[in-house]
Amino acid sequence: MVRGRFLALREEDFVLAARLSGARERRIIFRHMLPSFASHIIANVTLAIPGTILGETALSFLGLGLRDPAISWGVLLQDAQNLQAVALSPWLMLPALPLIITIMAFNFLGDGLRDAADPYGR
């Protein structure tokens, strides 16, 4: 997605104007394309981090990721698979709360940084 957006940005009018004015490729990339592309990079990076966290948590929860001596949100939530255990000890669901807060925090941080990098929404 990032590569496609960057290639599409090559065809914009301001890049053509920079080429016609005699700017070198390196200057066009670093002075014109990269600043207008920073918001897309920020959005993809901040969305990849929660995806990685959720992937590791899901694999560990299912028993395919980290195992019991390791500490992970998925390992901590494995005991919550049994409904009878959750009924007797509801605190087994507590690791889900920091997981949700962390995922939401990364998403809000990414949105805020993207909006700060590109306030006009280009």
Biopython code that builds the backbone (N, CA, C, O; Angstrom):
import numpy as np
from Bio.PDB.StructureBuilder import StructureBuilder

atoms = [
    (1, "MET", "N", (0.821, -1.186, 0.000)),
    (1, "MET", "CA", (0.000, 0.000, 0.000)),
    (1, "MET", "C", (0.871, 1.258, 0.000)),
    (1, "MET", "O", (0.586, 2.221, -0.711)),
    (2, "VAL", "N", (1.930, 1.235, 0.803)),
    (2, "VAL", "CA", (2.825, 2.390, 0.878)),
    (2, "VAL", "C", (3.521, 2.595, -0.458)),
    (2, "VAL", "O", (3.619, 3.718, -0.953)),
    (3, "ARG", "N", (3.999, 1.509, -1.033)),
    (3, "ARG", "CA", (4.699, 1.615, -2.315)),
    (3, "ARG", "C", (3.778, 2.144, -3.406)),
    (3, "ARG", "O", (4.185, 2.994, -4.199)),
    (4, "GLY", "N", (2.556, 1.659, -3.457)),
    (4, "GLY", "CA", (1.599, 2.121, -4.455)),
    (4, "GLY", "C", (1.279, 3.601, -4.301)),
    (4, "GLY", "O", (1.179, 4.327, -5.291)),
    (5, "ARG", "N", (1.122, 4.040, -3.077)),
    (5, "ARG", "CA", (0.839, 5.457, -2.828)),
    (5, "ARG", "C", (2.024, 6.328, -3.226)),
    (5, "ARG", "O", (1.849, 7.416, -3.776)),
    (6, "PHE", "N", (3.248, 5.835, -2.941)),
    (6, "PHE", "CA", (4.446, 6.590, -3.290)),
    (6, "PHE", "C", (4.604, 6.680, -4.807)),
    (6, "PHE", "O", (5.000, 7.724, -5.326)),
    (7, "LEU", "N", (4.300, 5.602, -5.517)),
    (7, "LEU", "CA", (4.375, 5.630, -6.978)),
    (7, "LEU", "C", (3.303, 6.544, -7.570)),
    (7, "LEU", "O", (3.540, 7.203, -8.582)),
    (8, "ALA", "N", (2.134, 6.588, -6.949)),
    (8, "ALA", "CA", (1.087, 7.492, -7.415)),
    (8, "ALA", "C", (1.461, 8.948, -7.168)),
    (8, "ALA", "O", (1.085, 9.834, -7.934)),
    (9, "LEU", "N", (2.204, 9.185, -6.092)),
    (9, "LEU", "CA", (2.637, 10.540, -5.762)),
    (9, "LEU", "C", (3.636, 11.067, -6.781)),
    (9, "LEU", "O", (3.769, 12.278, -6.954)),
    (10, "ARG", "N", (4.344, 10.155, -7.460)),
    (10, "ARG", "CA", (5.304, 10.558, -8.498)),
    (10, "ARG", "C", (4.639, 11.295, -9.648)),
    (10, "ARG", "O", (5.275, 12.102, -10.326)),
    (11, "GLU", "N", (3.375, 11.023, -9.866)),
    (11, "GLU", "CA", (2.664, 11.599, -11.008)),
    (11, "GLU", "C", (1.945, 12.907, -10.676)),
    (11, "GLU", "O", (1.255, 13.460, -11.532)),
    (12, "GLU", "N", (2.094, 13.403, -9.466)),
    (12, "GLU", "CA", (1.420, 14.635, -9.065)),
    (12, "GLU", "C", (2.036, 15.847, -9.775)),
    (12, "GLU", "O", (3.169, 15.793, -10.253)),
    (13, "ASP", "N", (1.271, 16.936, -9.831)),
    (13, "ASP", "CA", (1.700, 18.136, -10.540)),
    (13, "ASP", "C", (2.916, 18.801, -9.899)),
    (13, "ASP", "O", (3.783, 19.306, -10.613)),
    (14, "PHE", "N", (2.995, 18.812, -8.581)),
    (14, "PHE", "CA", (4.127, 19.479, -7.935)),
    (14, "PHE", "C", (5.441, 18.742, -8.197)),
    (14, "PHE", "O", (6.503, 19.364, -8.210)),
    (15, "VAL", "N", (5.382, 17.416, -8.406)),
    (15, "VAL", "CA", (6.590, 16.664, -8.750)),
    (15, "VAL", "C", (7.004, 16.987, -10.179)),
    (15, "VAL", "O", (8.191, 17.142, -10.463)),
    (16, "LEU", "N", (6.041, 17.087, -11.068)),
    (16, "LEU", "CA", (6.331, 17.460, -12.452)),
    (16, "LEU", "C", (6.907, 18.869, -12.521)),
    (16, "LEU", "O", (7.835, 19.125, -13.289)),
    (17, "ALA", "N", (6.362, 19.782, -11.721)),
    (17, "ALA", "CA", (6.887, 21.151, -11.693)),
    (17, "ALA", "C", (8.322, 21.182, -11.172)),
    (17, "ALA", "O", (9.141, 21.956, -11.668)),
    (18, "ALA", "N", (8.630, 20.358, -10.190)),
    (18, "ALA", "CA", (10.004, 20.299, -9.671)),
    (18, "ALA", "C", (10.948, 19.730, -10.715)),
    (18, "ALA", "O", (12.079, 20.197, -10.844)),
    (19, "ARG", "N", (10.498, 18.723, -11.466)),
    (19, "ARG", "CA", (11.336, 18.165, -12.539)),
    (19, "ARG", "C", (11.593, 19.199, -13.627)),
    (19, "ARG", "O", (12.714, 19.331, -14.119)),
    (20, "LEU", "N", (10.544, 19.931, -13.997)),
    (20, "LEU", "CA", (10.688, 20.933, -15.055)),
    (20, "LEU", "C", (11.574, 22.096, -14.629)),
    (20, "LEU", "O", (12.193, 22.753, -15.466)),
    (21, "SER", "N", (11.631, 22.349, -13.320)),
    (21, "SER", "CA", (12.486, 23.433, -12.849)),
    (21, "SER", "C", (13.945, 22.999, -12.721)),
    (21, "SER", "O", (14.807, 23.813, -12.389)),
    (22, "GLY", "N", (14.225, 21.714, -12.984)),
    (22, "GLY", "CA", (15.598, 21.245, -12.999)),
    (22, "GLY", "C", (16.069, 20.590, -11.717)),
    (22, "GLY", "O", (17.271, 20.390, -11.542)),
    (23, "ALA", "N", (15.173, 20.254, -10.826)),
    (23, "ALA", "CA", (15.569, 19.610, -9.571)),
    (23, "ALA", "C", (15.988, 18.165, -9.826)),
    (23, "ALA", "O", (15.425, 17.481, -10.681)),
    (24, "ARG", "N", (16.972, 17.722, -9.079)),
    (24, "ARG", "CA", (17.442, 16.340, -9.199)),
    (24, "ARG", "C", (16.446, 15.402, -8.515)),
    (24, "ARG", "O", (15.617, 15.829, -7.712)),
    (25, "GLU", "N", (16.550, 14.117, -8.854)),
    (25, "GLU", "CA", (15.634, 13.110, -8.296)),
    (25, "GLU", "C", (15.712, 13.049, -6.773)),
    (25, "GLU", "O", (14.690, 12.944, -6.095)),
    (26, "ARG", "N", (16.931, 13.114, -6.244)),
    (26, "ARG", "CA", (17.101, 13.042, -4.792)),
    (26, "ARG", "C", (16.403, 14.219, -4.100)),
    (26, "ARG", "O", (15.760, 14.038, -3.066)),
    (27, "ARG", "N", (16.529, 15.408, -4.662)),
    (27, "ARG", "CA", (15.876, 16.590, -4.092)),
    (27, "ARG", "C", (14.357, 16.481, -4.195)),
    (27, "ARG", "O", (13.634, 16.851, -3.270)),
    (28, "ILE", "N", (13.892, 15.979, -5.307)),
    (28, "ILE", "CA", (12.448, 15.815, -5.484)),
    (28, "ILE", "C", (11.894, 14.846, -4.440)),
    (28, "ILE", "O", (10.838, 15.086, -3.855)),
    (29, "ILE", "N", (12.616, 13.755, -4.214)),
    (29, "ILE", "CA", (12.140, 12.753, -3.255)),
    (29, "ILE", "C", (12.145, 13.309, -1.834)),
    (29, "ILE", "O", (11.146, 13.210, -1.123)),
    (30, "PHE", "N", (13.283, 13.901, -1.417)),
    (30, "PHE", "CA", (13.415, 14.305, -0.011)),
    (30, "PHE", "C", (12.779, 15.647, 0.312)),
    (30, "PHE", "O", (12.373, 15.859, 1.454)),
    (31, "ARG", "N", (12.677, 16.557, -0.640)),
    (31, "ARG", "CA", (12.123, 17.879, -0.356)),
    (31, "ARG", "C", (10.650, 18.010, -0.734)),
    (31, "ARG", "O", (9.943, 18.844, -0.169)),
    (32, "HIS", "N", (10.184, 17.204, -1.673)),
    (32, "HIS", "CA", (8.812, 17.370, -2.149)),
    (32, "HIS", "C", (7.924, 16.165, -1.844)),
    (32, "HIS", "O", (6.820, 16.323, -1.324)),
    (33, "MET", "N", (8.400, 14.973, -2.165)),
    (33, "MET", "CA", (7.547, 13.792, -2.023)),
    (33, "MET", "C", (7.470, 13.279, -0.583)),
    (33, "MET", "O", (6.384, 12.987, -0.084)),
    (34, "LEU", "N", (8.610, 13.171, 0.074)),
    (34, "LEU", "CA", (8.630, 12.593, 1.419)),
    (34, "LEU", "C", (7.832, 13.396, 2.450)),
    (34, "LEU", "O", (7.109, 12.789, 3.239)),
    (35, "PRO", "N", (7.926, 14.735, 2.483)),
    (35, "PRO", "CA", (7.089, 15.461, 3.461)),
    (35, "PRO", "C", (5.579, 15.290, 3.235)),
    (35, "PRO", "O", (4.813, 15.250, 4.197)),
    (36, "SER", "N", (5.162, 15.191, 2.003)),
    (36, "SER", "CA", (3.734, 15.009, 1.766)),
    (36, "SER", "C", (3.311, 13.553, 1.948)),
    (36, "SER", "O", (2.121, 13.246, 2.000)),
    (37, "PHE", "N", (4.284, 12.675, 2.042)),
    (37, "PHE", "CA", (4.012, 11.248, 2.182)),
    (37, "PHE", "C", (4.150, 10.772, 3.628)),
    (37, "PHE", "O", (3.801, 9.634, 3.940)),
    (38, "ALA", "N", (4.653, 11.629, 4.507)),
    (38, "ALA", "CA", (4.926, 11.237, 5.893)),
    (38, "ALA", "C", (3.670, 10.755, 6.618)),
    (38, "ALA", "O", (3.745, 9.835, 7.433)),
    (39, "SER", "N", (2.533, 11.356, 6.336)),
    (39, "SER", "CA", (1.304, 10.949, 7.034)),
    (39, "SER", "C", (0.917, 9.511, 6.696)),
    (39, "SER", "O", (0.388, 8.802, 7.551)),
    (40, "HIS", "N", (1.170, 9.071, 5.468)),
    (40, "HIS", "CA", (0.857, 7.687, 5.101)),
    (40, "HIS", "C", (1.801, 6.701, 5.777)),
    (40, "HIS", "O", (1.383, 5.619, 6.189)),
    (41, "ILE", "N", (3.067, 7.072, 5.891)),
    (41, "ILE", "CA", (4.033, 6.210, 6.575)),
    (41, "ILE", "C", (3.653, 6.074, 8.053)),
    (41, "ILE", "O", (3.660, 4.972, 8.602)),
    (42, "ILE", "N", (3.325, 7.190, 8.686)),
    (42, "ILE", "CA", (2.938, 7.174, 10.102)),
    (42, "ILE", "C", (1.698, 6.312, 10.312)),
    (42, "ILE", "O", (1.639, 5.527, 11.259)),
    (43, "ALA", "N", (0.715, 6.453, 9.439)),
    (43, "ALA", "CA", (-0.516, 5.673, 9.583)),
    (43, "ALA", "C", (-0.243, 4.181, 9.449)),
    (43, "ALA", "O", (-0.776, 3.387, 10.224)),
    (44, "ASN", "N", (0.571, 3.788, 8.488)),
    (44, "ASN", "CA", (0.847, 2.361, 8.307)),
    (44, "ASN", "C", (1.661, 1.775, 9.446)),
    (44, "ASN", "O", (1.409, 0.647, 9.868)),
    (45, "VAL", "N", (2.636, 2.526, 9.953)),
    (45, "VAL", "CA", (3.452, 2.016, 11.060)),
    (45, "VAL", "C", (2.609, 1.877, 12.323)),
    (45, "VAL", "O", (2.691, 0.862, 13.014)),
    (46, "THR", "N", (1.805, 2.885, 12.629)),
    (46, "THR", "CA", (1.026, 2.822, 13.861)),
    (46, "THR", "C", (-0.130, 1.824, 13.770)),
    (46, "THR", "O", (-0.650, 1.399, 14.802)),
    (47, "LEU", "N", (-0.536, 1.446, 12.577)),
    (47, "LEU", "CA", (-1.528, 0.380, 12.451)),
    (47, "LEU", "C", (-0.879, -0.997, 12.426)),
    (47, "LEU", "O", (-1.534, -1.991, 12.741)),
    (48, "ALA", "N", (0.384, -1.073, 12.061)),
    (48, "ALA", "CA", (1.082, -2.367, 12.045)),
    (48, "ALA", "C", (1.420, -2.829, 13.456)),
    (48, "ALA", "O", (1.408, -4.029, 13.729)),
    (49, "ILE", "N", (1.719, -1.907, 14.346)),
    (49, "ILE", "CA", (2.088, -2.283, 15.718)),
    (49, "ILE", "C", (0.915, -2.956, 16.443)),
    (49, "ILE", "O", (1.112, -4.025, 17.021)),
    (50, "PRO", "N", (-0.290, -2.382, 16.440)),
    (50, "PRO", "CA", (-1.406, -3.102, 17.088)),
    (50, "PRO", "C", (-1.726, -4.424, 16.397)),
    (50, "PRO", "O", (-2.127, -5.382, 17.058)),
    (51, "GLY", "N", (-1.556, -4.488, 15.096)),
    (51, "GLY", "CA", (-1.783, -5.752, 14.396)),
    (51, "GLY", "C", (-0.824, -6.832, 14.845)),
    (51, "GLY", "O", (-1.206, -7.993, 14.993)),
    (52, "THR", "N", (0.429, -6.446, 15.063)),
    (52, "THR", "CA", (1.425, -7.391, 15.555)),
    (52, "THR", "C", (1.104, -7.839, 16.978)),
    (52, "THR", "O", (1.220, -9.019, 17.309)),
    (53, "ILE", "N", (0.704, -6.893, 17.806)),
    (53, "ILE", "CA", (0.343, -7.232, 19.194)),
    (53, "ILE", "C", (-0.846, -8.190, 19.206)),
    (53, "ILE", "O", (-0.835, -9.187, 19.927)),
    (54, "LEU", "N", (-1.866, -7.891, 18.412)),
    (54, "LEU", "CA", (-3.041, -8.762, 18.369)),
    (54, "LEU", "C", (-2.706, -10.133, 17.794)),
    (54, "LEU", "O", (-3.235, -11.144, 18.255)),
    (55, "GLY", "N", (-1.834, -10.177, 16.792)),
    (55, "GLY", "CA", (-1.432, -11.461, 16.219)),
    (55, "GLY", "C", (-0.715, -12.341, 17.227)),
    (55, "GLY", "O", (-1.019, -13.526, 17.356)),
    (56, "GLU", "N", (0.237, -11.758, 17.938)),
    (56, "GLU", "CA", (0.967, -12.522, 18.956)),
    (56, "GLU", "C", (0.030, -12.957, 20.078)),
    (56, "GLU", "O", (0.123, -14.086, 20.558)),
    (57, "THR", "N", (-0.862, -12.081, 20.496)),
    (57, "THR", "CA", (-1.807, -12.415, 21.568)),
    (57, "THR", "C", (-2.742, -13.538, 21.135)),
    (57, "THR", "O", (-3.009, -14.460, 21.906)),
    (58, "ALA", "N", (-3.235, -13.464, 19.913)),
    (58, "ALA", "CA", (-4.149, -14.499, 19.427)),
    (58, "ALA", "C", (-3.443, -15.847, 19.320)),
    (58, "ALA", "O", (-4.006, -16.871, 19.707)),
    (59, "LEU", "N", (-2.218, -15.858, 18.799)),
    (59, "LEU", "CA", (-1.490, -17.124, 18.688)),
    (59, "LEU", "C", (-1.172, -17.706, 20.058)),
    (59, "LEU", "O", (-1.293, -18.913, 20.268)),
    (60, "SER", "N", (-0.766, -16.849, 20.990)),
    (60, "SER", "CA", (-0.476, -17.340, 22.340)),
    (60, "SER", "C", (-1.747, -17.808, 23.037)),
    (60, "SER", "O", (-1.716, -18.786, 23.783)),
    (61, "PHE", "N", (-2.850, -17.131, 22.806)),
    (61, "PHE", "CA", (-4.133, -17.516, 23.396)),
    (61, "PHE", "C", (-4.556, -18.902, 22.911)),
    (61, "PHE", "O", (-5.097, -19.700, 23.675)),
    (62, "LEU", "N", (-4.303, -19.174, 21.637)),
    (62, "LEU", "CA", (-4.671, -20.471, 21.064)),
    (62, "LEU", "C", (-3.655, -21.567, 21.362)),
    (62, "LEU", "O", (-3.889, -22.734, 21.048)),
    (63, "GLY", "N", (-2.523, -21.195, 21.971)),
    (63, "GLY", "CA", (-1.497, -22.178, 22.292)),
    (63, "GLY", "C", (-0.489, -22.392, 21.188)),
    (63, "GLY", "O", (0.321, -23.315, 21.268)),
    (64, "LEU", "N", (-0.516, -21.558, 20.152)),
    (64, "LEU", "CA", (0.412, -21.697, 19.036)),
    (64, "LEU", "C", (1.596, -20.742, 19.131)),
    (64, "LEU", "O", (2.553, -20.872, 18.368)),
    (65, "GLY", "N", (1.547, -19.804, 20.036)),
    (65, "GLY", "CA", (2.611, -18.813, 20.175)),
    (65, "GLY", "C", (3.499, -19.123, 21.356)),
    (65, "GLY", "O", (4.024, -20.230, 21.474)),
    (66, "LEU", "N", (3.669, -18.153, 22.227)),
    (66, "LEU", "CA", (4.499, -18.327, 23.413)),
    (66, "LEU", "C", (3.849, -19.336, 24.360)),
    (66, "LEU", "O", (2.625, -19.457, 24.413)),
    (67, "ARG", "N", (4.673, -20.046, 25.093)),
    (67, "ARG", "CA", (4.180, -21.050, 26.035)),
    (67, "ARG", "C", (4.171, -20.502, 27.454)),
    (67, "ARG", "O", (4.574, -19.363, 27.688)),
    (68, "ASP", "N", (3.719, -21.302, 28.387)),
    (68, "ASP", "CA", (3.409, -20.892, 29.755)),
    (68, "ASP", "C", (4.529, -20.208, 30.540)),
    (68, "ASP", "O", (4.203, -19.246, 31.234)),
    (69, "PRO", "N", (5.782, -20.580, 30.514)),
    (69, "PRO", "CA", (6.730, -19.813, 31.342)),
    (69, "PRO", "C", (6.902, -18.372, 30.864)),
    (69, "PRO", "O", (7.250, -17.499, 31.659)),
    (70, "ALA", "N", (6.668, -18.117, 29.607)),
    (70, "ALA", "CA", (6.778, -16.754, 29.075)),
    (70, "ALA", "C", (5.543, -15.956, 29.489)),
    (70, "ALA", "O", (4.461, -16.506, 29.694)),
    (71, "ILE", "N", (5.736, -14.656, 29.604)),
    (71, "ILE", "CA", (4.621, -13.787, 29.968)),
    (71, "ILE", "C", (4.156, -13.041, 28.726)),
    (71, "ILE", "O", (4.930, -12.342, 28.073)),
    (72, "SER", "N", (2.900, -13.202, 28.421)),
    (72, "SER", "CA", (2.285, -12.556, 27.261)),
    (72, "SER", "C", (0.808, -12.388, 27.572)),
    (72, "SER", "O", (0.255, -13.116, 28.396)),
    (73, "TRP", "N", (0.171, -11.434, 26.915)),
    (73, "TRP", "CA", (-1.259, -11.254, 27.141)),
    (73, "TRP", "C", (-2.035, -12.497, 26.709)),
    (73, "TRP", "O", (-3.016, -12.869, 27.353)),
    (74, "GLY", "N", (-1.610, -13.128, 25.643)),
    (74, "GLY", "CA", (-2.277, -14.349, 25.192)),
    (74, "GLY", "C", (-2.120, -15.486, 26.173)),
    (74, "GLY", "O", (-3.061, -16.240, 26.422)),
    (75, "VAL", "N", (-0.905, -15.611, 26.742)),
    (75, "VAL", "CA", (-0.668, -16.659, 27.748)),
    (75, "VAL", "C", (-1.509, -16.384, 28.987)),
    (75, "VAL", "O", (-2.075, -17.308, 29.570)),
    (76, "LEU", "N", (-1.595, -15.116, 29.394)),
    (76, "LEU", "CA", (-2.393, -14.772, 30.574)),
    (76, "LEU", "C", (-3.882, -15.000, 30.338)),
    (76, "LEU", "O", (-4.621, -15.307, 31.274)),
    (77, "LEU", "N", (-4.320, -14.852, 29.098)),
    (77, "LEU", "CA", (-5.745, -15.033, 28.790)),
    (77, "LEU", "C", (-6.112, -16.487, 28.487)),
    (77, "LEU", "O", (-7.293, -16.794, 28.320)),
    (78, "GLN", "N", (-5.131, -17.385, 28.414)),
    (78, "GLN", "CA", (-5.434, -18.789, 28.116)),
    (78, "GLN", "C", (-6.361, -19.409, 29.152)),
    (78, "GLN", "O", (-7.228, -20.213, 28.809)),
    (79, "ASP", "N", (-6.185, -19.045, 30.397)),
    (79, "ASP", "CA", (-7.041, -19.606, 31.448)),
    (79, "ASP", "C", (-8.486, -19.137, 31.306)),
    (79, "ASP", "O", (-9.394, -19.764, 31.851)),
    (80, "ALA", "N", (-8.709, -18.047, 30.585)),
    (80, "ALA", "CA", (-10.063, -17.522, 30.419)),
    (80, "ALA", "C", (-10.838, -18.259, 29.335)),
    (80, "ALA", "O", (-11.985, -17.907, 29.058)),
    (81, "GLN", "N", (-10.242, -19.272, 28.718)),
    (81, "GLN", "CA", (-10.963, -20.045, 27.711)),
    (81, "GLN", "C", (-12.049, -20.918, 28.334)),
    (81, "GLN", "O", (-13.045, -21.241, 27.687)),
    (82, "ASN", "N", (-11.851, -21.286, 29.561)),
    (82, "ASN", "CA", (-12.808, -22.136, 30.266)),
    (82, "ASN", "C", (-13.853, -21.247, 30.953)),
    (82, "ASN", "O", (-13.517, -20.466, 31.843)),
    (83, "LEU", "N", (-15.098, -21.367, 30.544)),
    (83, "LEU", "CA", (-16.157, -20.524, 31.098)),
    (83, "LEU", "C", (-16.383, -20.784, 32.584)),
    (83, "LEU", "O", (-16.714, -19.859, 33.325)),
    (84, "GLN", "N", (-16.209, -22.025, 33.030)),
    (84, "GLN", "CA", (-16.390, -22.323, 34.454)),
    (84, "GLN", "C", (-15.312, -21.632, 35.283)),
    (84, "GLN", "O", (-15.580, -21.149, 36.383)),
    (85, "ALA", "N", (-14.085, -21.587, 34.747)),
    (85, "ALA", "CA", (-13.002, -20.915, 35.472)),
    (85, "ALA", "C", (-13.263, -19.414, 35.547)),
    (85, "ALA", "O", (-12.976, -18.786, 36.567)),
    (86, "VAL", "N", (-13.806, -18.833, 34.479)),
    (86, "VAL", "CA", (-14.118, -17.395, 34.477)),
    (86, "VAL", "C", (-15.272, -17.102, 35.424)),
    (86, "VAL", "O", (-15.288, -16.055, 36.071)),
    (87, "ALA", "N", (-16.239, -18.015, 35.513)),
    (87, "ALA", "CA", (-17.368, -17.815, 36.423)),
    (87, "ALA", "C", (-16.907, -17.833, 37.881)),
    (87, "ALA", "O", (-17.430, -17.094, 38.715)),
    (88, "LEU", "N", (-15.939, -18.669, 38.173)),
    (88, "LEU", "CA", (-15.439, -18.751, 39.548)),
    (88, "LEU", "C", (-14.412, -17.664, 39.862)),
    (88, "LEU", "O", (-14.350, -17.173, 40.990)),
    (89, "SER", "N", (-13.615, -17.292, 38.878)),
    (89, "SER", "CA", (-12.591, -16.262, 39.103)),
    (89, "SER", "C", (-12.589, -15.293, 37.913)),
    (89, "SER", "O", (-11.830, -15.478, 36.961)),
    (90, "PRO", "N", (-13.430, -14.270, 37.970)),
    (90, "PRO", "CA", (-13.565, -13.338, 36.848)),
    (90, "PRO", "C", (-12.323, -12.487, 36.607)),
    (90, "PRO", "O", (-12.205, -11.873, 35.547)),
    (91, "TRP", "N", (-11.397, -12.434, 37.556)),
    (91, "TRP", "CA", (-10.188, -11.632, 37.364)),
    (91, "TRP", "C", (-9.274, -12.236, 36.290)),
    (91, "TRP", "O", (-8.292, -11.609, 35.892)),
    (92, "LEU", "N", (-9.585, -13.430, 35.827)),
    (92, "LEU", "CA", (-8.800, -14.012, 34.736)),
    (92, "LEU", "C", (-8.950, -13.202, 33.448)),
    (92, "LEU", "O", (-8.116, -13.304, 32.548)),
    (93, "MET", "N", (-10.005, -12.404, 33.360)),
    (93, "MET", "CA", (-10.232, -11.567, 32.179)),
    (93, "MET", "C", (-9.513, -10.219, 32.267)),
    (93, "MET", "O", (-9.533, -9.452, 31.305)),
    (94, "LEU", "N", (-8.881, -9.920, 33.401)),
    (94, "LEU", "CA", (-8.214, -8.627, 33.586)),
    (94, "LEU", "C", (-7.122, -8.323, 32.563)),
    (94, "LEU", "O", (-6.977, -7.155, 32.204)),
    (95, "PRO", "N", (-6.341, -9.287, 32.065)),
    (95, "PRO", "CA", (-5.332, -8.939, 31.055)),
    (95, "PRO", "C", (-5.926, -8.393, 29.755)),
    (95, "PRO", "O", (-5.212, -7.787, 28.956)),
    (96, "ALA", "N", (-7.217, -8.602, 29.541)),
    (96, "ALA", "CA", (-7.846, -8.060, 28.338)),
    (96, "ALA", "C", (-7.946, -6.538, 28.403)),
    (96, "ALA", "O", (-7.906, -5.875, 27.366)),
    (97, "LEU", "N", (-8.075, -5.980, 29.593)),
    (97, "LEU", "CA", (-8.208, -4.531, 29.741)),
    (97, "LEU", "C", (-6.957, -3.775, 29.289)),
    (97, "LEU", "O", (-7.087, -2.855, 28.482)),
    (98, "PRO", "N", (-5.743, -4.111, 29.766)),
    (98, "PRO", "CA", (-4.565, -3.395, 29.253)),
    (98, "PRO", "C", (-4.321, -3.661, 27.763)),
    (98, "PRO", "O", (-3.774, -2.813, 27.058)),
    (99, "LEU", "N", (-4.726, -4.832, 27.295)),
    (99, "LEU", "CA", (-4.588, -5.123, 25.869)),
    (99, "LEU", "C", (-5.450, -4.171, 25.042)),
    (99, "LEU", "O", (-4.981, -3.606, 24.054)),
    (100, "ILE", "N", (-6.681, -3.999, 25.435)),
    (100, "ILE", "CA", (-7.593, -3.092, 24.721)),
    (100, "ILE", "C", (-7.100, -1.654, 24.815)),
    (100, "ILE", "O", (-7.132, -0.920, 23.827)),
    (101, "ILE", "N", (-6.649, -1.252, 25.986)),
    (101, "ILE", "CA", (-6.152, 0.121, 26.162)),
    (101, "ILE", "C", (-4.924, 0.370, 25.293)),
    (101, "ILE", "O", (-4.800, 1.435, 24.687)),
    (102, "THR", "N", (-4.016, -0.602, 25.227)),
    (102, "THR", "CA", (-2.811, -0.440, 24.423)),
    (102, "THR", "C", (-3.143, -0.348, 22.937)),
    (102, "THR", "O", (-2.592, 0.500, 22.235)),
    (103, "ILE", "N", (-4.020, -1.193, 22.456)),
    (103, "ILE", "CA", (-4.406, -1.171, 21.043)),
    (103, "ILE", "C", (-5.076, 0.156, 20.696)),
    (103, "ILE", "O", (-4.769, 0.758, 19.668)),
    (104, "MET", "N", (-5.990, 0.610, 21.551)),
    (104, "MET", "CA", (-6.658, 1.888, 21.309)),
    (104, "MET", "C", (-5.675, 3.054, 21.377)),
    (104, "MET", "O", (-5.780, 3.997, 20.593)),
    (105, "ALA", "N", (-4.722, 2.998, 22.305)),
    (105, "ALA", "CA", (-3.735, 4.071, 22.435)),
    (105, "ALA", "C", (-2.882, 4.176, 21.178)),
    (105, "ALA", "O", (-2.630, 5.282, 20.700)),
    (106, "PHE", "N", (-2.429, 3.044, 20.631)),
    (106, "PHE", "CA", (-1.641, 3.091, 19.394)),
    (106, "PHE", "C", (-2.471, 3.624, 18.233)),
    (106, "PHE", "O", (-1.960, 4.383, 17.410)),
    (107, "ASN", "N", (-3.736, 3.240, 18.153)),
    (107, "ASN", "CA", (-4.585, 3.741, 17.069)),
    (107, "ASN", "C", (-4.816, 5.246, 17.192)),
    (107, "ASN", "O", (-4.738, 5.966, 16.197)),
    (108, "PHE", "N", (-5.101, 5.730, 18.413)),
    (108, "PHE", "CA", (-5.304, 7.164, 18.601)),
    (108, "PHE", "C", (-4.015, 7.949, 18.385)),
    (108, "PHE", "O", (-4.039, 9.044, 17.824)),
    (109, "LEU", "N", (-2.899, 7.395, 18.826)),
    (109, "LEU", "CA", (-1.609, 8.039, 18.594)),
    (109, "LEU", "C", (-1.325, 8.155, 17.102)),
    (109, "LEU", "O", (-0.871, 9.197, 16.630)),
    (110, "GLY", "N", (-1.590, 7.091, 16.366)),
    (110, "GLY", "CA", (-1.387, 7.122, 14.915)),
    (110, "GLY", "C", (-2.273, 8.136, 14.225)),
    (110, "GLY", "O", (-1.823, 8.852, 13.330)),
    (111, "ASP", "N", (-3.533, 8.203, 14.635)),
    (111, "ASP", "CA", (-4.439, 9.193, 14.053)),
    (111, "ASP", "C", (-3.979, 10.613, 14.355)),
    (111, "ASP", "O", (-4.002, 11.478, 13.479)),
    (112, "GLY", "N", (-3.566, 10.849, 15.585)),
    (112, "GLY", "CA", (-3.097, 12.184, 15.954)),
    (112, "GLY", "C", (-1.834, 12.583, 15.217)),
    (112, "GLY", "O", (-1.730, 13.710, 14.734)),
    (113, "LEU", "N", (-0.870, 11.672, 15.123)),
    (113, "LEU", "CA", (0.366, 11.979, 14.400)),
    (113, "LEU", "C", (0.122, 12.173, 12.910)),
    (113, "LEU", "O", (0.732, 13.039, 12.283)),
    (114, "ARG", "N", (-0.773, 11.365, 12.342)),
    (114, "ARG", "CA", (-1.099, 11.528, 10.917)),
    (114, "ARG", "C", (-1.757, 12.874, 10.664)),
    (114, "ARG", "O", (-1.431, 13.553, 9.690)),
    (115, "ASP", "N", (-2.685, 13.266, 11.537)),
    (115, "ASP", "CA", (-3.335, 14.563, 11.368)),
    (115, "ASP", "C", (-2.371, 15.712, 11.574)),
    (115, "ASP", "O", (-2.487, 16.741, 10.909)),
    (116, "ALA", "N", (-1.417, 15.556, 12.486)),
    (116, "ALA", "CA", (-0.416, 16.611, 12.709)),
    (116, "ALA", "C", (0.542, 16.710, 11.539)),
    (116, "ALA", "O", (0.981, 17.808, 11.194)),
    (117, "ALA", "N", (0.879, 15.577, 10.915)),
    (117, "ALA", "CA", (1.809, 15.590, 9.793)),
    (117, "ALA", "C", (1.150, 16.102, 8.521)),
    (117, "ALA", "O", (1.817, 16.687, 7.669)),
    (118, "ASP", "N", (-0.149, 15.888, 8.387)),
    (118, "ASP", "CA", (-0.857, 16.322, 7.183)),
    (118, "ASP", "C", (-2.181, 16.953, 7.586)),
    (118, "ASP", "O", (-3.221, 16.301, 7.495)),
    (119, "PRO", "N", (-2.167, 18.205, 8.028)),
    (119, "PRO", "CA", (-3.384, 18.819, 8.565)),
    (119, "PRO", "C", (-4.466, 19.056, 7.521)),
    (119, "PRO", "O", (-5.623, 19.276, 7.879)),
    (120, "TYR", "N", (-4.116, 19.016, 6.241)),
    (120, "TYR", "CA", (-5.103, 19.289, 5.201)),
    (120, "TYR", "C", (-5.730, 18.029, 4.642)),
    (120, "TYR", "O", (-6.618, 18.106, 3.794)),
    (121, "GLY", "N", (-5.281, 16.861, 5.106)),
    (121, "GLY", "CA", (-5.895, 15.597, 4.710)),
    (121, "GLY", "C", (-5.661, 15.219, 3.266)),
    (121, "GLY", "O", (-6.551, 14.669, 2.617)),
    (122, "ARG", "N", (-4.482, 15.505, 2.753)),
    (122, "ARG", "CA", (-4.203, 15.170, 1.347)),
    (122, "ARG", "C", (-4.034, 13.715, 1.140)),
    (122, "ARG", "O", (-3.795, 13.275, 0.015)),
]
sb = StructureBuilder()
sb.init_structure("model")
sb.init_model(0)
sb.init_chain("A")
sb.init_seg("    ")
for serial, (resi, resn, name, xyz) in enumerate(atoms, 1):
    if name == "N":
        sb.init_residue(resn, " ", resi, " ")
    sb.init_atom(name, np.array(xyz, "f"), 0.0, 1.0, " ", f" {name:<3s}", serial, name[0])
structure = sb.get_structure()
